[in-house]
């Protein structure tokens, strides 16, 4: 499993809607696997593996309801 500590956008695997933006804060030993549910088609994003600390933000297409 490969983990990254770079800014990225997680999109829906079905309709490709940008769901969340991930901003890397600092590198560290923490490891997280993110998977996001699409509010448009109810499908899920592919799993994104993030290392270190990070922020998550909404995109212009969606809002965040639960973390």
Secondary structure as the mmCIF struct_conf table of DSSP 4:
data_model
#
loop_
_struct_conf.conf_type_id
_struct_conf.id
_struct_conf.beg_label_comp_id
_struct_conf.beg_label_asym_id
_struct_conf.beg_label_seq_id
_struct_conf.end_label_comp_id
_struct_conf.end_label_asym_id
_struct_conf.end_label_seq_id
STRN STRN1 UNK A 4 UNK A 4
BEND BEND1 UNK A 6 UNK A 6
STRN STRN2 UNK A 8 UNK A 11
STRN STRN3 UNK A 12 UNK A 12
TURN_TY1_P TURN_TY1_P1 UNK A 13 UNK A 15
STRN STRN4 UNK A 18 UNK A 34
STRN STRN5 UNK A 37 UNK A 37
TURN_TY1_P TURN_TY1_P2 UNK A 39 UNK A 41
STRN STRN6 UNK A 44 UNK A 45
HELX_LH_PP_P HELX_LH_PP_P1 UNK A 46 UNK A 47
STRN STRN7 UNK A 48 UNK A 58
TURN_TY1_P TURN_TY1_P3 UNK A 60 UNK A 61
#
